[in-house]
Amino acid sequence: MTIFLPTTFSRRRLLAAGAVVPAGVLASRVRAQPRKKITFAWSQSGYCQAPIPVALERGYFEKNGLDVESLNWAGSADQLLEAMATGKADVGAGLIHRWVKPLESGFDVKVVGSIHGGCLRLVGLKSAGVTGESQLKGKVIGVSDQNSPAKNFFDIHLTERGLGKDVEWRVYPADLLDVAAKKGEIQAIADGDPNLFLIEKRNPGSFVELGNSGTGEYAQKLCCVIGARGELVRNDKGTAAAVVRALAQASDFTAENPRETARIYARYSKVSEDELQALMHSTNFAHHPVGKNLRNEVEFFARDFHTAGILKKSTDPVRFANHVTLDVLA
């Protein structure tokens, strides 16, 4: 006997009626559900965002019910946050050190997840005698822009150690920072990988690492975060939660499988697979807090920015963290 089932007939009603439905029929109905389409903006130039292409290639987005359009974002953090706030992108990824100050301005964007721990470094030029942090006094540090994550992070770091007013920050194109060092215009460089990795590769033995945002008190602190447009989290919290789950799974895969991750990401990079694998090992992809832990770490950085005078005196780090973060998994 054939049983014809209306689409509104629930499994519970079927069981109550004594009908037997093959498991494959129910599974096919689940698979037939349309995936939610979203636009994800991220920078393909940063290897630290490797969990995003991992999620795309290995199907973590699809497994969580998402159909993701990937948008390679080359603009500033302010422009990315504006793109999300105005609906040009649904979600986006960026470094917390770039986002704290713009988020203070009131963009309708919520921080809902994270991808990894610290990936910023400060190196000194040996020939200039800068082989320790204390030797930065009176020196010039080269950065790619005045709001770069490395500049913000190490400015705060040096200020806490009483050196903030004793160094000068000077901007150069990222790939010319080592040229500026050779000319004697700067004596140290604050940046992230792979750019610093490539600079050190071009100038073997010329630089020594002075600081790293993935060590010390920051060893278990986030670096790259996931933001979602305000309207999305208010009206479709489940979709934002699916993004967070997919990327948490991808970050765990990245932490456990650096070689496969290097293969996946290599198409976006100037760095070889073997070199990328080494970089993957140097970044804490196992650290990607959500919920309360995410909120607490955003507050930690907000306090840093407030102490350094980057945030307004009137900005309360506690209220700031409560306002800009949202636990979409709750």
Secondary structure, DSSP 8 states (H G I E B T S, - for coil): ------TT--HHHHHHTT----HHHHHHHHHTS--EEEEEEE-TT-GGGTHHHHHHHTTHHHHTTEEEEEEE--S-HHHHHHHHHTTS-SEEEEEHHHHHHHHHTT-SEEEEEEEEE--EEEEEEGGGT--SGGGGTT-EEEES-TT-HHHHHHHHHHHHTT-GGG-EEEE--GGGHHHHHHTTS-SEEEEETTHHHHHHHHSTTSEEEEEETTSGGGTT-EEEEEEEEHHHHHH-HHHHHHHHHHHHHHHHHHHH-HHHHHHHHGGG-SS-HHHHHHHHHHS-TT----HHHHHHHHHHHHHHHHHTTSS-TT--HHHHHHHHB--TT-
